[in-house]
């Protein structure tokens, strides 16, 4: 199936994949997206919130995380919003409003407001061999080694966020533009991967207008805005993976040719551009971490919790070893076996096994995202009421700013938790299977071979959803 033919496909046989509605066609929306103070105002608000988070981390020290503003805000509210709303609906909109790299970017630009396209710093190019997700893969996996500390020790959350800010500043002074966000930030990788499932995108309205425009101010910048900080070519953007939704292209385009589209979820999964093993491994790592987090935080196995929380150094090292092997070797190995079976069943000799492995791995993205949304329900419903307390008493000083400090912990709708998780997982399974079949058609040129090659993939997806269902419902 060619990429052109894929545009005529329907998701689940119902929703045309080529349907778009440009939110920026609404006059008030386009006006907002072109203002220089937007999204700066949102960044500054978030910066204030993160300053409070960092302060609460210092003041909370090693106290219990249940009543820590930093832990509850970051690992309950922010994480849940990220996985359940921002990424699946609004793509990488968090990158648009994230305050963490702003200090480095302001030092590059030598200003906070206004436009200065003569950037400071060394402006070196990021190494070409590392211009992918591999660094982010290992850094994100590495941060999960400390997951047993992040969720209970406020000071550890302070070190994590502070480390990201410092790293962003240093790399911004060495490398050009948003190289840190593109290739290093631990949060950026999974946002980029799962943004392929998002229901929004930034694209050009008419490619012919861009083709005739020689200056390409969306790349170079002008007096109204910066050249794309994410080092992309907005005029030819085809998928969300590396687009930080910064909106500079709306400001610099002299023809108002940029669109902020609503679309069916997952259309980027069929875009065969810059697919690679780095993104395949990101999908494996995310599924492995989802399993590990549930086992460690919500499972009945106390000895695993002891490992993750580092009650003993030996146990913690065992956790790191098992977790790393599971994410980098075991899950990819299982997928390799089913990829091999797919090629074998297809009977297609001209298609390389690597192409089968990489292409079909993209059907794990909707399954992985669904598993994270289901996991987030398990965080939000039992623990969400803690947020009311910490809003009134962010530094655990006995304050009651909004009259909510004395509201007791109250789990909400936990009777619906497992049904909601099952519904989410099943929806992810249906979408994964649908795109899996479309990816099989794209990989194998012969439709009959594609159908045969899809059988092992469908078996794998079925086993995955059964495994998550047993885990979450057990």
C-alpha positions in Angstrom: 0.0 0.0 0.0 1.5 3.3 -1.0 1.5 6.4 1.2 -0.8 8.0 -1.3 -3.3 5.2 -1.1 -3.1 5.2 2.7 -4.7 8.7 2.6 -7.8 7.1 1.2 -8.0 4.6 4.0 -10.4 4.7 7.0 -9.6 4.2 10.6 -11.6 1.1 11.8 -13.4 1.4 8.5 -15.2 4.5 9.8 -13.1 7.6 9.9 -11.3 8.9 6.7 -7.6 9.3 7.4 -7.4 12.3 5.0 -10.0 14.3 6.9 -8.7 17.6 8.4 -10.2 20.7 10.0 -8.0 23.7 10.5 -8.6 25.2 13.9 -6.6 28.2 12.7 -9.3 28.9 10.1 -11.2 30.4 13.0 -10.2 34.1 13.1 -9.7 34.3 16.9 -7.5 31.2 16.9 -5.2 32.3 14.1 -4.9 35.7 15.7 -3.8 34.1 19.0 -1.3 31.7 17.4 0.4 34.6 15.6 0.9 36.7 18.8 4.5 37.0 20.1 3.2 36.8 23.7 1.7 33.4 23.0 2.8 30.8 24.1 5.2 32.9 26.2 2.5 33.8 28.8 1.8 30.1 29.3 5.6 29.3 29.6 5.9 32.0 32.3 2.9 30.6 34.3 4.4 27.1 34.1 7.8 28.5 35.1 6.2 29.9 38.3 4.6 26.5 39.0 7.9 24.7 38.5 9.6 27.1 40.8 7.1 26.2 43.5 7.7 22.5 42.6 11.5 22.9 43.0 11.1 24.8 46.3 8.7 22.2 47.6 11.3 19.6 46.7 13.9 21.3 48.9 11.6 22.0 51.8 10.1 18.5 51.6 13.5 16.8 51.6 13.0 13.1 52.2 9.5 13.3 53.7 6.5 11.2 52.5 5.5 12.1 48.9 1.8 12.0 49.5 1.7 15.5 50.8 4.5 16.9 48.6 3.5 19.6 46.1 6.3 18.5 43.7 5.5 14.8 43.7 1.7 15.1 43.5 1.9 17.8 40.9 4.5 16.2 38.7 3.9 12.5 39.1 0.1 12.6 39.4 -1.4 15.8 37.8 1.2 16.6 35.2 1.9 13.0 34.2 -1.8 12.1 33.9 -2.5 15.2 31.9 0.4 14.5 29.6 -0.6 10.9 28.9 -4.4 11.2 28.9 -4.8 14.6 27.2 -1.8 16.6 26.0 0.0 14.0 23.9 -2.9 11.9 22.5 -5.1 14.9 21.7 -2.7 17.9 21.4 0.5 16.3 20.2 3.7 17.9 21.6 1.8 20.9 23.0 3.6 20.4 26.3 6.9 21.2 24.5 5.2 24.4 23.4 4.7 25.5 27.0 7.5 23.6 28.8 9.5 26.1 31.0 12.5 23.8 31.5 14.5 24.6 28.3 13.5 28.3 28.4 16.5 29.5 30.4 18.9 28.1 27.8 16.9 29.4 24.9 16.8 32.9 26.4 20.5 32.9 26.8 20.8 31.9 23.1 18.5 34.7 22.1 20.0 37.2 24.6 16.4 38.2 25.4 13.1 37.0 26.7 10.8 39.1 24.6 11.0 40.2 21.1 13.0 38.6 18.2 16.7 38.3 17.7 17.7 35.8 15.0 21.4 36.3 15.6 21.7 33.7 18.3 24.5 33.6 20.9 26.4 30.5 22.1 28.7 28.3 20.0 25.8 27.1 17.8 27.5 23.8 17.0 25.5 21.2 15.0 24.4 18.2 17.0 26.4 15.0 16.0 24.7 13.4 13.0 25.0 9.9 14.4 23.1 11.0 17.5 20.4 12.8 15.6 17.8 10.3 16.6 16.1 8.9 19.7 18.9 6.7 21.0 20.2 9.2 23.6 16.7 9.9 24.8 16.0 6.2 25.0 18.8 5.5 27.3 18.3 8.6 29.4 14.6 8.0 29.9 15.2 4.3 30.7 17.9 5.5 33.2 15.6 7.8 35.0 13.2 4.9 35.7 15.9 3.2 37.7 15.1 5.9 40.3 11.3 5.6 40.0 11.1 4.2 43.5 12.6 7.4 44.9 10.9 10.0 42.6 7.4 9.2 43.9 8.2 9.2 47.6 11.2 11.5 48.0 10.6 15.2 47.1 14.3 16.0 47.1 14.9 13.4 44.3 12.3 15.1 42.1 14.1 18.4 42.7 17.4 16.8 41.6 15.7 15.4 38.4 14.1 18.6 37.3 17.1 20.7 38.4 19.4 18.4 36.4 17.2 18.8 33.3 17.3 22.6 33.6 21.1 22.6 34.0 21.6 20.2 31.1 19.3 22.3 28.9 21.3 25.5 29.7 24.7 23.9 29.1 23.7 22.2 25.8 21.9 25.3 24.6 25.1 27.3 24.9 27.0 24.7 22.9 24.6 23.4 20.3 22.2 25.2 18.0 18.6 26.1 18.9 16.6 23.3 20.5 19.1 20.5 20.1 18.6 19.6 23.7 14.9 19.1 23.3 15.3 17.3 20.0 17.8 14.7 21.0 18.5 14.7 24.8 15.5 15.6 26.9 14.2 12.4 28.5 10.6 13.5 28.3 10.9 14.5 24.6 11.4 11.0 23.2 8.1 9.4 24.2 6.2 12.6 23.4 7.6 12.5 19.9 6.8 8.8 19.5 3.2 9.0 20.9 2.6 12.3 19.0 2.2 10.1 15.9 -1.1 9.1 17.5 -2.2 12.7 18.3 -5.4 14.2 17.0 -3.8 17.5 16.0 -0.9 18.5 13.8 0.8 21.6 12.4 1.1 21.5 8.6 1.1 23.8 5.6 -2.3 24.5 4.0 -1.0 24.7 0.4 2.4 23.2 -0.5 2.4 25.1 -3.8 2.6 28.4 -2.0 5.6 27.2 0.0 7.3 25.9 -3.2 7.1 29.4 -4.8 8.4 31.1 -1.7 12.2 31.3 -2.0 13.1 32.9 1.3 11.6 30.1 3.5 11.2 32.4 6.5 9.8 29.5 8.5 13.4 28.2 8.5 15.4 31.4 8.6 13.1 33.7 10.6 12.2 37.3 10.1 11.3 40.3 12.3 8.1 38.7 13.4 9.6 35.4 14.6 12.4 32.9 14.8 13.4 30.4 12.3 12.2 27.0 13.4 13.8 26.3 16.8 13.4 22.6 16.2 15.6 22.7 13.1 12.7 21.4 10.9 11.4 22.5 7.5 7.8 23.4 8.4 6.9 23.8 4.7 7.5 20.1 4.2 6.6 18.6 7.6 4.9 15.2 7.3 4.7 13.9 10.9 4.6 15.1 14.4 7.6 13.3 15.8 10.0 16.2 16.1 7.7 19.2 15.9 7.6 21.0 19.2 4.5 23.0 18.3 6.3 26.2 19.2 4.1 28.2 16.7 7.0 30.3 15.3 6.1 29.2 11.8 2.7 30.8 12.2 4.4 34.1 13.1 7.0 34.0 10.3 4.9 32.8 7.4 4.0 35.9 5.3 1.2 34.1 3.5 -0.7 32.7 6.6 -0.1 29.3 5.0 0.2 27.3 8.3 -2.6 25.1 9.6 -3.3 23.7 13.1 -5.4 20.7 12.1 -7.7 18.4 13.9 -7.4 14.9 12.4 -8.1 11.2 13.1 -5.7 9.7 15.6 -2.6 7.8 14.3 -2.4 9.1 10.7 1.4 9.6 11.1 1.9 5.9 11.7 1.6 5.4 8.0 4.1 8.1 7.0 7.2 6.2 5.9 9.7 8.9 6.6 12.7 8.5 8.9 11.5 5.3 10.4 14.3 3.6 12.3 15.4 1.2 15.0 15.7 4.1 17.5 11.9 4.7 17.3 11.2 1.0 17.4 13.2 0.6 20.6 11.4 3.6 22.1 8.1 1.8 21.7 9.6 -1.4 23.3 11.0 0.7 26.2 7.7 2.4 26.8 5.8 -0.8 27.0 8.4 -2.3 29.3 8.3 0.7 31.6 4.5 0.6 31.7 4.6 -3.0 32.9 7.4 -2.4 35.4 5.6 0.7 36.8 2.4 -1.2 37.4 4.2 -4.2 38.9 6.3 -2.0 41.2 3.7 0.5 42.2 0.4 -1.3 42.1 1.2 -5.0 42.1 1.0 -7.3 45.1 4.7 -8.4 45.0 6.3 -6.7 48.0 9.8 -8.0 47.3 9.7 -6.2 43.9 8.7 -3.0 45.6 11.7 -3.4 48.0 14.0 -3.8 45.0 12.6 -0.7 43.2 12.7 1.4 46.4 16.3 0.5 47.0 15.8 -1.0 50.5 19.0 -2.8 49.8 21.7 -2.0 47.3 21.8 -5.6 46.0 18.0 -5.6 45.4 18.2 -2.3 43.6 21.0 -3.5 41.3 18.9 -6.6 40.6 16.0 -4.4 39.6 18.1 -2.3 37.3 19.5 -5.4 35.6 16.2 -7.1 35.2 14.4 -3.9 34.0 17.2 -3.1 31.5 17.2 -6.6 30.1 13.4 -6.6 29.9 13.2 -3.3 28.0 16.2 -3.6 25.7 16.5 -7.3 25.0 13.5 -9.4 26.0 10.6 -7.4 24.6 12.5 -6.5 21.4 13.5 -10.2 21.1 9.8 -11.3 21.3 8.9 -8.8 18.7 11.7 -10.0 16.5 10.4 -13.5 16.6 6.9 -12.4 15.5 8.4 -10.2 12.8 10.3 -13.2 11.5 7.0 -15.2 11.6 5.3 -12.4 9.7 7.9 -12.5 7.0 7.7 -16.3 6.9 3.9 -16.4 6.7 3.9 -13.7 4.0 6.1 -15.8 1.7 7.7 -12.5 0.5 11.4 -13.0 -0.1 12.2 -9.5 -1.5 11.2 -7.6 1.7 14.0 -7.4 4.2 13.5 -8.6 7.7 14.7 -5.3 9.1 12.0 -3.4 7.2 9.4 -5.8 8.5 10.7 -5.4 12.1 10.8 -1.6 11.9 7.6 -1.0 10.0 5.4 -3.2 12.0 6.8 -1.9 15.3 4.8 1.3 14.8 1.5 -0.6 15.5 2.8 -0.9 19.1 2.4 2.9 19.5 -1.4 2.9 20.0 -1.1 -0.2 22.2 1.6 1.4 24.3 -0.2 4.7 24.6 -3.4 2.9 25.6 -1.5 1.0 28.3 -0.1 4.3 29.7 -3.6 5.9 29.7 -4.9 2.8 31.6 -2.0 3.0 34.0 -2.8 6.7 34.6 -6.3 5.9 35.6 -4.7 3.7 38.3 -2.9 6.8 39.6 -5.5 9.4 39.2 -8.7 7.8 40.7 -7.1 6.6 44.0 -4.7 9.5 44.5 -6.1 12.5 42.8 -7.7 13.9 46.0 -4.2 14.6 47.4 -3.9 17.4 44.9 -6.5 19.4 46.8 -4.4 19.3 49.9 -1.1 20.3 48.3 -2.6 23.2 46.5 -3.5 24.8 49.8 -0.3 23.8 51.6 2.5 23.5 48.9 5.4 23.6 51.3 3.9 21.5 54.2 4.0 24.6 56.5 0.4 24.2 57.7 -1.0 26.7 55.3 -4.6 26.6 54.0 -4.5 29.0 51.0 -7.7 27.8 49.3 -9.5 26.1 52.2 -8.7 22.6 50.9 -5.8 21.6 53.2 -8.0 19.5 55.5 -9.8 17.6 52.8 -9.0 13.9 53.6 -7.6 11.5 51.1 -10.7 10.2 49.2 -10.4 7.7 46.3 -12.8 8.6 43.5 -14.8 6.1 41.4 -12.3 3.3 42.1 -15.1 0.8 41.3 -14.9 2.0 37.7 -11.1 1.7 37.6 -10.7 -1.7 36.1 -13.6 -1.3 33.6 -12.1 2.0 32.4 -8.7 0.3 32.1 -10.2 -2.6 30.1 -12.1 -0.3 27.8 -8.9 1.8 27.2 -6.8 -1.3 26.5 -9.4 -2.8 24.2 -9.7 0.5 22.2 -5.9 0.6 21.9 -5.9 -3.0 20.7 -8.5 -2.3 18.0 -6.6 0.8 16.7 -3.2 -1.1 16.9 -4.7 -4.0 15.0 -6.2 -1.7 12.4 -2.9 0.2 11.8 -1.0 -3.1 12.0 -2.9 -4.4 9.0 -2.4 -1.1 7.2 1.4 -1.3 8.0 1.5 -4.9 6.7 -0.1 -3.7 3.5 2.5 -1.0 3.3 5.4 -3.4 4.0 4.3 -6.3 1.6 3.4 -5.1 -1.8 1.1 -8.1 -2.5 -2.2 -7.8 -0.6 -2.4 -11.6 -0.1 1.1 -11.7 1.4 0.2 -8.7 3.6 -2.8 -10.6 5.0 -0.7 -13.7 5.7 2.0 -11.5 7.3 -0.5 -9.8 9.5 -1.6 -13.0 11.2 1.5 -13.3 13.6 1.2 -9.6 14.3 -2.4 -9.9 15.3 -1.5 -12.9 17.5 1.1 -10.8 19.2 -1.2 -7.8 19.8 -3.8 -10.2 21.2 -1.3 -11.6 23.6 -0.2 -8.1 24.6 -3.7 -6.9 25.4 -4.4 -10.1 27.3 -1.2 -9.7 29.3 -2.1 -6.1 30.2 -5.7 -7.0 31.0 -4.4 -9.8 33.4 -1.9 -7.4 35.0 -4.3 -4.5 35.5 -7.4 -6.6 36.4 -5.6 -9.3 38.4 
